[in-house]
Amino acid sequence: MGKSVLQTGPPAPDRKAVADLINSHSPDVYRLALYLLRSGEEARDAAADIFVKIYANPGIIPEDHFRAWLMKVSYNHCQDILRKKSSFKRLLPKIYTRITRSPEPTPEQAVLEADEQSGVRQAVARLPDQDRAIVFLRYYQQLSYAEISAVLDIPEATVGTRLHRAREKLKKDLTGEKGGAL
């Protein structure tokens, strides 16, 4: 007599595959949490909380658009932390706090460190909160318009409009800082 296996739904994801996903995306989650929470310790705790929930419940992982889903989960988790602190102004703080330097920085870290020294960082920090979020997710996290739309729960067209408006403000700000020339 053959074995009978009763299966009520799709198979649970392989724990190793889940661990691999977590390992490959943990730097993105940490950077987003660091940007939102402005504290390395809080960012590490938030990232750990997010990944513990995912590892404990692998069935919640979507089959498509994992990175966008993960950014949305991370963004929402950090928002919850900030709401508990009753500090909406800290939701979208000045772009990036100093990231702990590794002995051999990755190319992305080297670019971020160089960017921190430039006037661009200060110009982005002067943007309104909504515009800063769009700029951060697009240029620092390299999300598509569709992914940003999913993360912020706004229409894709609104993403494009806000990003255009933010770029125009940055251009104006940077032009003013450099005496009229970019």
N, C-alpha and C positions, 0 to 999 in steps of 0.2 A: 504494500500500500504506500503510495507517494505522500510526501509531506504537503500539508495544506497551510498556506499562509494567508491570514485574513488581513487585508490592507484596506483601510478606510479612507485614505487620501494619498497625496503625493508622498514619495519617500522623504524622510528627514535628510537635510543636507549632512554630508560627511563632516565630522568635527574637525578633521585635519584641514579640509577645504575652508571651513569657517575660520580656523586659526590662521590660515594663509591669507585670507581676505583681510582679517584684522591686522596682521603684520604689515601687509602691503599698503594699507590705508591709514595706519596710525599717525604718520607724520602730518597728513592733511587734517585729520581730526584735531590733533594737538594744536596746529597752527591756527585753525579756526577758533578753537576754545581760548587760546592765548590772546588772540585778537579781541574776542568778545569780553573775556573776563579780566584781562589785563594783569594776570597773575600766573606765573609759571606753576605754582603749587596747585591753584584752583584748576588750571587747564589740565594738568596731569590727572587730578582727581576726576574731573569731568570726563576726560577721554577713557579713563579706566571704567567709570560707571557705565558709559555707553557700550563699551566692548563686553563688559560682564553681562549686560542685558542681552546683547546680541548672541554671545556664546551660549548663554543659558537658554535662549529661545531661538534657535536657528530657523525655525519655521517662519519667523517674521521677515526673513530676508527675501526681497523681491527677486524674481528671475531676471528682470530687465532693469536697466538704469540704476545699478547698485550704488555707484558713486554719488549720483544726485540724491538718491534716497538717504544715503549715509550722511551727506552734508546737511540735509534737511533735519534728520534725527539729531545730529550734533548741534545745529543751530537752535532747534527747539529746546533741547536739553539746557543749553547755555542760557537761553531766554528764561527758562523756568528758574534757574539759579539766580539770575538777576532780578526776576520778579520777587523772589523770596527776600531779596535784600531791599526791596522797595526802592530801586534806583534805576528808573528808566533812562536817565542821562548816561549811565554807564553801559547801556545796551550796545552802543556802537561807538566805542572810545576812539581816541586818536589812533591812527594806523600803527599797528605793531609796537609792542614794547620790545626791549632788547631781548633777543633769543640767546639762550646760553650757547656760547661758542663751543663747537666740537673741535677736537685736535685737527681734523682734516675736514673742513666744511665742504658740503656738497656744492655743486655749481649753483643750485637754487639759493642756498644759504649765503654764498658769496655775493650773488646779485642782490639779495635782500639787505645784506650788510652795507653794500655800496649805495643802495637806494636810501637807506637810513641817513646817509650823510648828505643827501641832496635836498634841494628845495622842493622836489616833488612830494616828499613825505609831508612836509609842512603844508603844502597846498592841498593835498588830499585830506589832511587833518582838519582843514578849515571848511571842508564841504559839509552841507547839512547831513544829518544822520542817514537818511534814506539813500542819498547819493553815495556816501562813503561805503555803505553796505554793498551797493551794486558794483562800485569800482573794486572793492576788495574781492568779491566773489568772482568777478570777471577776470581781473588782471593778476591777482595774487593766487587765487585758487584755480584759475583757468577753467571755470565752468562755462558751459554754453548758455545762450539765452534761455533755452528750454529748462536747463537745470536750475538756473537762477530763479526762473518763474516758479518752479516746484519748491525750491528752498524758501522763498519769501511769500509764497501763496499770492502772487500777483500775475496778471496776464503777461504773456510774452511781449506784447506790444508796449506795455508799460515799462518793462525792462529796457527795451530799446530806447524809449523816450527818456527815461531817467539817465541811462548811460550817456546818451547824446548830450543831455543838459549838463551832466557832471563833467564831461570832456570839455564843453564850452566854458564852463566856470574855471576849470583847471587851466585852460589855454589863456583865458583872460588874467587869471591870478599870476601865472608864470610869466606872461608877457609883461605885466606890471612890475614884477620883481626884477626883471632883467632889462629894464629901461626901454621897453617897446619892441624888443626882438626876441624871438624864440630861439 
